[in-house]
């Protein structure tokens, strides 16, 4: 016996509950193909991924570049394998179309690879809520059959939803899950961190509003600024239903000339890049200064990371040097 779930007055989804033994389900799993990847373990095929990050880190550029990479049939992007290629759809709820035009012209003029040939990356710009546009979007999805949909961003896409209300957020997430399931498409929805989290390590609990978003999504990942350079960004995976959670982060650079992201280092300790200025104890600051010096950082770089003057860092580290020589 199946059920029809009404999403809007015009859109409903049909689903059928099943009852199967564990043995039957395991046997059926043998017939499944290996899971394809839209962006490594960050975005597996056909999943709903939550992408919360602080404002101003470049989420929009990141998402546009990912859409272009997948549609351009790149084997990888930012060091992460792409094994599923096809059309992509970027749903822009935040920026004006004029702004989108300028950003895409900039990205295509500096694109480090041959842009889309066989497939296309498309942008759907709207000021309506996703619920209002859902009938039209379903027609677009049916026509172009994207392998990736990016919704930027959650708050603007669901202006009619109280993001702090668990019941309303649950309904919103089920709408996205229904879209994901019916289209067999990976969906990434961008979101924001709550305020006053710049000194905390990346975690699903840093998102704004209800935690239901994390509970009902298939995974999440984060993009945030590094304290070591204004151009550095950290990309880190959070929870996932399919893969083990990542302990470290990937260090990226947002090239100010091209506005394309580049990989600086594959594995870094997030703690060395985030929140170091919030360390209040002098001995902890000195310990961190020593660690950064051992990693080859200059006095100036250490001073910027710790939010101290260069002369203070000099004094700390020179005192250590003098102490060692007197031993």
N, C-alpha and C positions, 0 to 999 in steps of 0.2 A: 504494500500500500504506500503510495507516494504522497507527498505534500507539496503544496505551492506556497511559497513565502512571498508575501507582498512587500516590495521595497518602496515603491511609489504608486500613485494611482495608475501609472502607465506601465510600470515594470514589475514583474514577478519572476521568481526563480523556482524551478521545480527540483526537488530533491527526494531521494528515496532512502529511508532507513534500511539497514541490512543487519542480519544476524548470521554470523559465520563462526566456525570454530577457529581457534588459534592455528590448528594444523592446516585448515583450508586456506587461511590468510597467508601463512608461510609458504604454502605450495604455490599460491597465486603470485607471490613476490618473485618467484624464480623466473616468471615470464616478463617481469619489468625490465626495461632497458636501464642502463646506468644513467644516473641523474646528470643532466647537462648543466653547465654553469654559464650564467650571464656575466658574473664577475667573481670568479673563484668561489671561495666559501662565503663570500659576502652576500651574494645573490644567486641562489640556485634557481633553476627553472620552475615556473608555476608557483612561486611562493609570495607571500605578503611580507614585505620587509619594512620595518620602521627605521627612519633615518633622522634621529634627533641630534641637533648640534647647536652651538651658540650662534647668535646672529653675527653676520659680517665675516664669516670664515671662508665663503666662496662655495656654498652648497649649490647655488644655481649653476655656476661655471662647472662644478664637478658633475652635476647631473646632465648638463648639455653635452659635455665631453664624453660621458659614458654612453649616451644615446648615439652619438656620432660613431664611437668606437665599435659598438655592437652592430650598427647598420653598415659600417664600412668593412665588416668581416675581419677585424683585427684578431690575431690569435691570442692577444693578451692586452690588458690595459693596466698601467701602473703596477706591472709585475704580477698581475692576477690573470689566470687563464680565462679565455672566453671560448666555450665550446658550443654555444648556441647563438647563431646569428639570424638576423631578420629585420623587419621593419620595427621601428621604435616610435613611441608616442610620448611627448613631453606635454603635460597638462599644466599650463601656466595660469595660476589663479592670483598671482601677486603682482607681477610687473606689467607695464603697458606694452602693447605690441611694438611701439616705437623703440622702447628699451631693448626688447628681445631682438629686434632687427639689428640694432647696433652691436649688441654682444655677439650675435651669430656672425656678422660680417667680420668682426675682429677675430673670432675663433677660426673661421674658415680661411682668412688671409694668412694666419700663422699656423695653420694645421700641420702637424709633423708627419702626417700620412695622407694618402690619397683618399679624399672624402667619398661618401656613399656612391656606389655605382649600381649594383644590382638591387639593393634595398634602399629605403629612405628613412631618414629621421624627420619626424613631423612635430610641429608645435600646435597645440589647441589652446588659444587664449580666450579666457572668459572671466566675467565678473560675477557670474551666477554661482550658486552652490552646486556641488557635484550632484546632489539629489535632483535639482532642477534640470541639469544637463544630461542626466543618466540615459534617458531614451536616445538622445542624439549620439552620445558617446558609444552606446552599445552598437548602433549602426556603423559608426566609424570603425570600431574594433572588429566587427564582423567583416567589414570591407577590406581593411588593411592587414588584419591578423598580426598585430605586433607581438614580439616575444618579450618586450619590456615596456611597461607604462610607468612613467614618473609623475607623481602628483605633487606639485610644489605650490603651496604647502598645506598642511592639514587644517590649520585654523581658517585660512581663507577659503579652502574648499568646502568647509562645513561651518559657514557663518551662522547657520541656523541650529547649531549644536553647542550645548554647554560642555566644554572639554573637561570640566571638573566634576561633571555628573556621571557616575558610573553607568547608570541605566542608558543615558543618551549616547555615551561613548560606546557602550556595548552594541547598541543598534547601528551606530556608524561603522564600527569594525566589522560587523556581520554583513553590512552592505559591501564593504571592500572585499571581504572573503568570498562573498557570492560572486562578485565581479571577477575575482581571481580564479575561482573554480570554474565558472561558466566559460571564460575566455581561454583558460589554460595558459595564462600569461603571468609573468613575474611582475609584481607591482611594488614600487618603492614610493613611500609617502614621507616627505620631509616634515620635520617638526622642530621645535625649539627646546633648548634647555631652560629650566627655571632660572630665576635670577640668583645671583650670589653663589654660583657654582664654579667660578673660574679657577679656584684653588683646589678643587676636588678631582680625584681620578675618575675617568670615564666609567659610567655604570648606567644600567637601564633606569635606575631610580632618579637620575638627574633630569629626566624629561619633565616637561610641564604637564600639569593636569593629572588626569586619572591614570593609574597604573594598569588599567584594563588594556590599554594599547599594547603594552609589552606582553601581557598575558595571552592575548589573542593573535598577535603577529607570529610569524614563523621564525623571525630573527630580527636583530637590530645591529646597527653599526654607527660610528660617530666620526665626525670630522671637527677638529678644533685647533686653535692656534698654539704654537710652541712659544715658550718664553725665551728661546735662544736666538730667534730671528723673526722679524716681522713678516718675512716671506715663508717661514716654515709652518707646516700643518701636520697634525697627527691623524692618521686614519687607523681606527681600531674596531675590531669586531666585538660584539657583545654576545648575548645569548643566541642560540640557534637550536632548532629542533632536529637539525640534520648533521651538524658538525660540532666538534669540541670547541668550547670558548677559547679565544686567543688570550694569552697572558701578556703579550707585548704589543707594540704598535708599529705601524709603518710610518717613517718620516718622509713627508713630501715637501716639495717647494712649489709655491705658486709663482711662476716666472712673471715678473712685473712687466716684461716687454711683450710677451706672447699671451699671457693670461692662461697658459696651459699648465697643468700640474705635472711635476716630474718627480721621480723617485730619488731620494737622497740616500736612504738607508732602509733596508728591509725590516730589521728588528731593532727596536730601541726600547729603553725603559721609560715609560710614560712619566714616571715620577721625576725624572731628570729634566723634563720639559714643562710640566704643569705645576703651578701653585708654589714654586720655590720662593717667590717673594713673600709668601704668607708664613714662612718659617720665622718664628719669633725668637727662639732661643739662640743666643750668640754661639754656643758651642756647636749646635746643629748647623748653623750657617757656615761656621769654619770647617766642619767636617765635609759639608757639601762643596765648599770651595776647593778643598784638597782633592776630592773625588773628581771634580771637573778639571782640575789641573792635570791629574793623572791621565785624563782622557784627551789631553792635548789642547784644552781651551786656553786662550790668552787671558791676561788679566782683564782686558776690556770686556771680552765675552763673558767672563765670570761675573764681572760687576753688573752687566746688563741682566743676566739671568737671575741674580740674587737681589737686584734692586739696590745695590750698594755703590758707593763711589769707588773709582779705580784705586784711589789712595788707600782706602780701607782694606781692599783685597790685597794690595801690595803689602800692607803692614801685617796682615794675618799670615800670608804665605812666606814673607821674608823672616818673620819671627820663627816660623817652623824651620826654615833653612838654617838660621843662626843657632837654634837649639840643637839641630842635628850635628852641626860643625863642632859644637862645644862638648859633645858627648865623647 
